[in-house]
Amino acid sequence: MHLQVLLSVLSQGKLQTFHISAELVEEVRGKVKLHKRFQQAEDAICGINLRRLLQRKAAQGGREKA
């Protein structure tokens, strides 16, 4: 049986698919895992920044002009 591994990447709005050789599979899996951790950290930072912004906006209260 021949195992075929593909990596799909969204780059510049386009989906690209790459064939991954058997000797690179574990390295690629590690990099995909690292990328997912980065995305989770990015989401957490964005959430923190949004909460801080909303807190500052609420603290301004009625001082805001529409």
C-alpha angles and dihedrals in degrees: 000000000000118000115214119196122192129189117206117198130182105219125171090345094307128107113231125187125202131190110232120211118230093249092057099044097095093045091050092047089053092050092048089051090050090050091052090051089051091051091051091051090047091052091049092050092048090050092050092048092049092051090049091050092049091048091052091047091050090048090056088058113165095359090090119099120210 
